[in-house]
Amino acid sequence: MGMIQEFKEFAVKGNVVDMAVGVIIGAAFGKIVSSLVTDVLMPPIGVLVGGVDFSKLSFTLLAATATAPTVVISYGKFIQTVVDFTIIAAVIFMVIKGINSMKMKAEQAAPAAPPAQEVLLREIRDLLKK
């Protein structure tokens, strides 16, 4: 079996295709959640904490010179990233929790039909009772 044939078999396996679709959808969903956090949730949080923009907080280690740029520790960006991560994780948790509850309701609403063999055996039993 040639290398190209092996690659074709690998590339068209269901798991690889499913994973690729998951990554693409995940990236798109990540953009939506990031926009939700940045554009919708963070402005009210900023107002609640007194209008502080964490991303601009920094500490200058070394001022700029003619030959070297300023050396800055941007701890505010780190704080902002941690806050963003926490909110994103909470949103994803809520979405997954909602999806799981919908699945549970759907499973409870429509009980699975018994296998055909079991139905046949019940019919035989009922006929034997008569």
ABEGO torsion letter per residue (X at the ends): XBAAAAAAAAAABAAAAAAAAAAAAAAAAAAAAAAAAAAAAAAAAAAAAGGBBAAABBBBABBBBAABBBBBBBAAAAAAAAAAAAAAAAAAAAAAAAAAAAAAAAAAABBBBBBAAAAAAAAAAAAAAX
